[in-house]
């Protein structure tokens, strides 16, 4: 597909934060793709466009940024300004909120859903873990997210596991899906050697439940025994949005250094010897693990952490599940020069072969050409998506219309009240 001068509207859940979240890295990679193909990129969000400390200033890279208001007809003015050929929804919630308006205003626009991860799978795993019960994936959240996938022309799936799982478990056609992970240029030489590196590191946005649980498990149960076998070695915790009470508690643990958000995380990774990612639930692809492997930093994680990264035959990253295995393998990876070096080499090779940026750019361009060639035929082949559109269009549309009218009536009521006061004051003066 030729993206040259095509108008691409990205409706973001929030402004991207590439220095704090893998989702932010992912969004910037998508923006980079469209810009590299000379598309005109617009970014709109209802979350507020004022940059916070961690958000990317999109205007500095030539992105046209728009503020959206939920349940407000002013969204149509934004669409008039963008006249989108392609609309990319950042997570299914934005498709629920704005999809009906897009399809009413720009029915020919190709709609793309970037799932980031399967929210319903992550939430189901969290619920099962926290309540010590079997996994239940047949939830209302599942229905919402799957409906959104069916309504869109293409859904970007970040994990190869989830790409296959959606087809096998729910019968989603592969023609509605496109596997596109977090991608990298060909890795350069490793930035650290065994002899020049030291300490452990654990990285993650602490506003994300799987990361928070991982840090708590690590500090409360795993680290004291690791540190006992490796006295003097430190554990560096890096990640934004840690709560003050949590940080204070973690900092009291011997050998633990809590950095909070780090402006140059590569500097920390390049001097560390082992990356720890003890994730007990979650979904999608773990950017912190991939980035560590790309830099040549050996990583120890769990089956959940490695999901979508390894195909079961790869030997990287190192995987453990129980407390005992995590502790013993962390110590072994830290002390064994040959094990460490083999993990470093295999990790970078994995990134080069399986997460190559140029490969996925080329494949996505070809896929979009097939979809755009005859969008009407594509939608007819997936007619169930139109059924979901029909059902949800009216539910979402008329709920939105009702809320819009309610707000207008409320505003008018206030205005009438003050007009009445003004009239009364004018009569009183006479």
C-alpha positions as CSV (number, residue, x, y, z in Angstrom):
1,X,0.0,0.0,0.0
2,X,1.2,3.5,-0.8
3,X,1.0,5.6,2.3
4,X,2.4,8.7,0.6
5,X,0.3,11.7,1.7
6,X,-2.4,9.5,3.1
7,X,-4.0,10.9,6.3
8,X,-3.5,8.7,9.2
9,X,-5.4,9.5,12.4
10,X,-4.2,7.7,15.6
11,X,-6.7,7.9,18.4
12,X,-4.6,7.4,21.5
13,X,-5.7,6.0,24.9
14,X,-3.1,8.5,26.3
15,X,-0.2,10.4,25.0
16,X,2.7,7.9,24.4
17,X,5.3,7.5,27.1
18,X,8.2,5.6,25.4
19,X,10.5,6.2,28.4
20,X,8.2,4.6,30.9
21,X,6.1,1.9,29.1
22,X,6.4,-0.7,26.4
23,X,3.1,0.6,25.1
24,X,4.7,4.0,24.6
25,X,7.6,2.4,22.7
26,X,5.1,0.5,20.6
27,X,3.1,3.6,19.7
28,X,6.2,5.5,18.7
29,X,7.3,2.6,16.5
30,X,3.9,2.8,14.7
31,X,4.1,6.5,14.3
32,X,7.7,6.1,12.9
33,X,6.4,3.5,10.4
34,X,3.8,5.9,9.0
35,X,6.1,8.9,8.9
36,X,8.8,6.8,7.2
37,X,6.2,6.1,4.4
38,X,5.4,9.8,4.1
39,X,1.9,9.7,5.6
40,X,0.4,12.7,7.2
41,X,0.0,11.7,10.9
42,X,-2.6,13.1,13.3
43,X,-2.7,12.1,16.9
44,X,-5.9,12.7,18.9
45,X,-6.8,11.7,22.5
46,X,-9.4,12.4,25.1
47,X,-6.9,12.0,27.9
48,X,-5.5,15.5,27.6
49,X,-2.8,16.8,25.2
50,X,-0.7,18.8,27.8
51,X,2.6,16.9,28.1
52,X,3.3,15.3,31.4
53,X,6.8,14.7,32.6
54,X,7.1,11.4,30.7
55,X,4.9,12.0,27.6
56,X,6.5,12.4,24.2
57,X,6.1,15.9,22.7
58,X,4.6,14.8,19.4
59,X,4.5,18.2,17.9
60,X,8.3,18.3,17.9
61,X,8.4,15.4,15.4
62,X,5.8,16.9,13.0
63,X,2.6,15.2,14.4
64,X,-0.6,17.2,14.4
65,X,-2.1,16.8,17.8
66,X,-5.8,17.1,18.6
67,X,-7.8,17.2,21.8
68,X,-11.0,15.0,21.8
69,X,-13.9,15.2,24.2
70,X,-15.9,12.1,24.9
71,X,-19.6,12.3,23.9
72,X,-19.2,15.6,22.2
73,X,-20.1,16.4,18.6
74,X,-16.9,18.5,18.4
75,X,-15.2,15.2,17.5
76,X,-16.6,15.7,14.0
77,X,-14.7,18.9,13.6
78,X,-11.5,17.0,14.3
79,X,-12.4,14.5,11.7
80,X,-13.2,17.2,9.2
81,X,-9.7,18.6,9.8
82,X,-8.0,15.2,9.4
83,X,-10.1,13.6,6.7
84,X,-8.6,10.3,7.6
85,X,-7.8,7.5,5.1
86,X,-6.7,5.3,7.9
87,X,-7.7,5.4,11.6
88,X,-5.7,3.5,14.2
89,X,-7.3,2.9,17.6
90,X,-4.9,2.6,20.5
91,X,-6.5,-0.3,22.5
92,X,-10.0,-1.4,22.2
93,X,-11.5,1.2,24.6
94,X,-10.8,4.0,22.1
95,X,-12.5,2.0,19.3
96,X,-15.6,1.6,21.6
97,X,-15.7,5.3,22.3
98,X,-15.0,6.7,18.8
99,X,-15.5,3.9,16.3
100,X,-19.1,4.7,15.6
101,X,-18.3,8.3,14.9
102,X,-15.4,7.3,12.5
103,X,-17.6,4.9,10.6
104,X,-20.4,7.5,10.3
105,X,-18.1,10.3,9.2
106,X,-15.4,8.4,7.2
107,X,-16.9,5.0,6.2
108,X,-14.2,4.4,3.6
109,X,-11.4,4.8,6.1
110,X,-9.5,1.6,6.9
111,X,-9.7,0.9,10.6
112,X,-6.8,-0.6,12.5
113,X,-6.9,-1.7,16.1
114,X,-3.6,-1.9,18.0
115,X,-4.5,-4.2,20.8
116,X,-1.1,-3.6,22.7
117,X,-1.9,-6.9,24.6
118,X,-5.1,-8.8,25.0
119,X,-6.6,-7.0,28.0
120,X,-9.1,-9.7,28.7
121,X,-6.4,-12.3,28.8
122,X,-4.2,-10.3,31.1
123,X,-7.2,-9.5,33.4
124,X,-8.4,-13.1,33.5
125,X,-4.9,-14.3,34.5
126,X,-4.6,-11.6,37.2
127,X,-8.0,-12.6,38.6
128,X,-7.1,-16.3,38.5
129,X,-3.8,-15.7,40.2
130,X,-5.0,-13.3,42.9
131,X,-8.0,-15.6,43.8
132,X,-6.1,-18.9,43.3
133,X,-8.7,-20.3,40.9
134,X,-8.8,-21.6,37.4
135,X,-8.6,-19.3,34.4
136,X,-11.9,-18.0,33.1
137,X,-11.5,-16.2,29.7
138,X,-15.2,-16.1,28.9
139,X,-16.0,-12.7,30.5
140,X,-17.8,-9.5,29.5
141,X,-14.4,-8.0,28.9
142,X,-13.6,-10.7,26.4
143,X,-16.8,-10.0,24.6
144,X,-16.0,-6.3,24.4
145,X,-12.4,-6.7,23.1
146,X,-13.3,-9.5,20.7
147,X,-16.2,-7.5,19.3
148,X,-13.7,-4.6,18.7
149,X,-11.3,-6.9,16.9
150,X,-14.2,-8.1,14.6
151,X,-15.3,-4.5,13.9
152,X,-11.9,-3.4,12.7
153,X,-10.4,-4.1,9.3
154,X,-7.1,-5.1,10.8
155,X,-6.0,-5.8,14.4
156,X,-2.3,-5.6,15.2
157,X,-1.3,-8.4,17.6
158,X,2.0,-7.9,19.5
159,X,2.5,-11.5,20.6
160,X,2.9,-14.5,18.3
161,X,1.2,-16.5,21.1
162,X,-1.8,-14.3,21.1
163,X,-2.0,-14.2,17.3
164,X,-2.3,-18.0,17.2
165,X,-4.4,-18.2,20.4
166,X,-7.1,-15.9,19.0
167,X,-7.5,-18.1,16.0
168,X,-7.4,-21.4,17.8
169,X,-9.6,-20.4,20.8
170,X,-12.1,-18.0,19.3
171,X,-11.9,-18.7,15.6
172,X,-10.8,-15.2,14.6
173,X,-9.7,-15.3,11.0
174,X,-6.0,-14.7,10.4
175,X,-7.1,-12.2,7.6
176,X,-8.3,-9.9,10.3
177,X,-5.1,-10.1,12.3
178,X,-1.5,-9.0,11.7
179,X,1.3,-10.1,13.9
180,X,3.6,-7.1,14.6
181,X,5.8,-7.3,17.7
182,X,8.0,-4.6,19.2
183,X,10.8,-4.4,16.7
184,X,14.5,-3.5,16.6
185,X,17.2,-2.5,14.2
186,X,19.9,-5.2,14.0
187,X,21.6,-5.4,17.4
188,X,25.0,-3.8,17.7
189,X,27.9,-5.2,19.7
190,X,26.9,-6.0,23.4
191,X,27.3,-3.0,25.6
192,X,28.7,-4.9,28.6
193,X,31.1,-7.8,29.3
194,X,30.8,-10.2,32.2
195,X,33.9,-8.8,33.9
196,X,32.8,-5.2,33.6
197,X,29.2,-5.7,34.8
198,X,27.7,-6.2,38.2
199,X,24.4,-6.3,40.1
200,X,20.9,-7.2,39.2
201,X,18.3,-4.9,37.6
202,X,14.5,-5.1,37.5
203,X,12.7,-2.6,35.2
204,X,9.0,-1.8,34.8
205,X,6.3,0.8,35.0
206,X,4.9,0.3,38.5
207,X,1.5,1.5,37.6
208,X,1.1,-1.8,35.7
209,X,-0.3,-4.6,38.0
210,X,1.9,-7.4,36.6
211,X,5.1,-5.3,37.1
212,X,4.1,-4.3,40.6
213,X,3.4,-7.9,41.6
214,X,6.7,-9.0,40.1
215,X,8.7,-6.5,42.2
216,X,6.8,-7.4,45.4
217,X,7.5,-11.1,44.8
218,X,11.1,-10.4,44.0
219,X,11.8,-8.2,47.1
220,X,9.7,-10.1,49.6
221,X,10.5,-13.7,48.7
222,X,13.3,-14.1,46.1
223,X,15.9,-11.4,46.7
224,X,16.7,-12.1,50.4
225,X,17.8,-15.6,49.5
226,X,19.7,-14.5,46.3
227,X,21.5,-11.8,48.3
228,X,22.3,-14.3,51.0
229,X,24.3,-16.3,48.4
230,X,25.8,-13.3,46.7
231,X,26.6,-10.9,49.6
232,X,27.4,-7.3,48.5
233,X,25.5,-7.6,45.2
234,X,22.8,-5.1,44.7
235,X,19.3,-5.2,43.1
236,X,18.4,-2.0,41.2
237,X,14.6,-1.3,40.8
238,X,13.8,1.1,38.0
239,X,10.4,2.3,37.0
240,X,8.0,5.2,37.1
241,X,4.9,5.6,39.3
242,X,6.1,3.8,42.4
243,X,4.1,4.8,45.4
244,X,5.9,6.5,48.2
245,X,5.0,3.9,50.8
246,X,6.0,1.0,48.6
247,X,9.3,2.6,47.7
248,X,10.1,3.3,51.4
249,X,9.3,-0.3,52.3
250,X,11.4,-1.7,49.5
251,X,14.4,0.5,50.2
252,X,14.6,-0.9,53.7
253,X,15.5,-4.3,52.2
254,X,19.2,-5.1,52.3
255,X,20.9,-4.7,48.9
256,X,17.9,-3.1,47.2
257,X,18.3,0.3,45.5
258,X,15.0,1.9,44.3
259,X,15.8,4.5,41.5
260,X,12.2,5.3,40.4
261,X,12.1,6.7,36.8
262,X,15.5,6.7,35.1
263,X,16.0,9.1,32.3
264,X,18.7,7.0,30.7
265,X,17.7,3.4,31.4
266,X,20.3,2.1,28.9
267,X,23.1,3.4,31.2
268,X,21.8,1.2,34.0
269,X,21.3,-1.8,31.7
270,X,24.7,-1.5,30.2
271,X,26.5,-1.8,33.6
272,X,24.2,-4.5,35.1
273,X,25.0,-8.2,34.8
274,X,21.5,-9.8,35.0
275,X,18.0,-8.6,34.3
276,X,15.2,-10.1,36.5
277,X,11.6,-10.1,35.3
278,X,9.7,-12.5,37.6
279,X,6.2,-12.0,36.1
280,X,3.4,-14.2,37.5
281,X,0.6,-12.9,35.3
282,X,0.2,-10.7,32.3
283,X,-0.2,-10.8,28.5
284,X,1.3,-9.4,25.3
285,X,5.0,-8.9,24.8
286,X,7.4,-7.7,27.5
287,X,9.4,-4.8,26.1
288,X,11.7,-4.6,29.1
289,X,12.9,-8.2,28.4
290,X,13.3,-7.6,24.6
291,X,15.2,-4.4,25.2
292,X,17.6,-6.1,27.6
293,X,18.2,-9.0,25.2
294,X,18.8,-6.5,22.4
295,X,21.5,-4.8,24.5
296,X,23.1,-8.1,25.3
297,X,21.9,-8.3,28.9
298,X,21.0,-11.9,30.0
299,X,17.6,-12.1,31.5
300,X,15.8,-14.5,33.9
301,X,12.0,-14.5,33.7
302,X,9.0,-16.8,34.0
303,X,6.9,-18.6,31.4
304,X,4.6,-15.7,31.3
305,X,7.5,-13.3,30.8
306,X,8.9,-15.3,28.0
307,X,5.5,-15.8,26.3
308,X,5.6,-14.5,22.7
309,X,9.4,-14.2,22.9
310,X,10.5,-17.8,22.8
311,X,8.8,-20.6,20.7
312,X,9.7,-23.3,23.2
313,X,12.9,-24.3,21.4
314,X,14.9,-21.1,22.0
315,X,17.0,-21.2,25.1
316,X,16.6,-17.5,25.8
317,X,15.6,-15.9,28.0
318,X,16.4,-18.1,31.0
319,X,13.1,-19.3,32.4
320,X,12.1,-20.4,35.9
321,X,8.7,-20.6,37.7
322,X,9.1,-21.6,41.3
323,X,10.8,-19.7,44.1
324,X,13.6,-22.3,44.3
325,X,14.2,-22.3,40.6
326,X,14.2,-18.5,40.3
327,X,16.7,-18.2,43.1
328,X,19.1,-20.9,41.9
329,X,19.0,-19.8,38.3
330,X,19.6,-16.2,39.2
331,X,22.7,-17.1,41.2
332,X,23.9,-19.4,38.4
333,X,23.4,-16.8,35.7
334,X,25.2,-14.2,37.8
335,X,28.2,-16.4,38.6
336,X,28.7,-18.7,35.6
337,X,30.7,-16.8,32.9
338,X,30.0,-19.4,30.2
339,X,26.3,-19.5,30.8
340,X,26.1,-15.8,30.9
341,X,28.0,-15.3,27.7
342,X,25.9,-17.9,25.8
343,X,22.7,-16.2,26.9
344,X,24.1,-12.9,25.7
345,X,25.0,-14.2,22.2
346,X,21.7,-16.2,21.8
347,X,19.6,-13.2,23.0
348,X,21.0,-10.8,20.4
349,X,20.6,-13.5,17.7
350,X,17.0,-14.0,18.7
351,X,16.3,-10.2,18.4
352,X,18.0,-10.1,15.0
353,X,16.1,-13.1,13.6
354,X,12.6,-12.7,15.2
355,X,12.1,-9.0,15.9
356,X,13.7,-7.4,12.8
357,X,12.2,-3.9,12.1
358,X,12.7,-4.0,8.3
359,X,11.0,-7.4,8.0
360,X,7.8,-6.3,9.7
361,X,7.7,-2.9,7.9
362,X,7.8,-4.8,4.6
363,X,5.2,-7.4,5.7
364,X,2.7,-4.8,7.0
365,X,3.0,-2.7,3.8
366,X,2.1,-5.8,1.8
367,X,-0.7,-6.8,4.1
368,X,-2.3,-3.3,4.0
369,X,-2.1,-3.4,0.2
370,X,-4.2,-6.6,0.2
371,X,-6.8,-5.0,2.5
372,X,-6.9,-1.7,0.7
373,X,-7.2,-3.3,-2.8
374,X,-10.9,-3.9,-2.2
375,X,-12.0,-2.8,1.3
376,X,-15.6,-3.6,0.5
377,X,-14.8,-7.2,-0.4
378,X,-12.6,-7.5,2.7
379,X,-15.5,-6.4,4.9
380,X,-18.0,-8.7,3.2
381,X,-15.7,-11.6,3.8
382,X,-15.8,-10.8,7.5
383,X,-19.5,-10.0,7.6
384,X,-19.7,-10.9,11.3
385,X,-17.8,-7.6,11.9
386,X,-20.6,-5.7,10.3
387,X,-23.1,-7.5,12.5
388,X,-21.1,-6.3,15.6
389,X,-21.0,-2.9,14.1
390,X,-24.7,-2.8,13.6
391,X,-25.4,-4.0,17.2
392,X,-22.9,-1.7,18.9
393,X,-23.3,1.3,16.6
394,X,-26.7,2.0,18.0
395,X,-25.8,1.2,21.6
396,X,-22.7,3.4,21.5
397,X,-24.2,6.0,19.2
398,X,-27.3,6.7,21.1
399,X,-25.7,6.5,24.5
400,X,-23.2,9.1,23.2
401,X,-26.0,11.1,21.8
402,X,-27.9,11.0,25.0
403,X,-24.9,12.0,27.1
404,X,-24.2,14.9,24.6
405,X,-27.8,16.1,24.8
406,X,-27.8,15.8,28.6
407,X,-24.6,18.0,28.8
408,X,-26.1,20.5,26.4
409,X,-29.4,20.7,28.3
410,X,-27.4,21.0,31.6
411,X,-25.4,23.9,30.1
412,X,-28.5,25.5,28.7
413,X,-30.2,25.2,32.0
414,X,-27.4,27.0,33.7
415,X,-27.4,29.7,31.0
416,X,-31.2,30.1,31.3
417,X,-30.8,30.5,35.1
418,X,-28.4,33.3,34.7
419,X,-30.4,34.9,31.9
420,X,-33.3,34.8,34.3
421,X,-31.3,36.5,37.0
422,X,-30.2,39.2,34.6
423,X,-33.8,39.8,33.5
424,X,-35.0,40.0,37.1
425,X,-32.2,42.4,38.0
426,X,-33.2,44.6,35.0
427,X,-36.8,44.6,36.0
428,X,-35.9,45.5,39.6
429,X,-33.8,48.4,38.4
430,X,-36.8,49.8,36.5
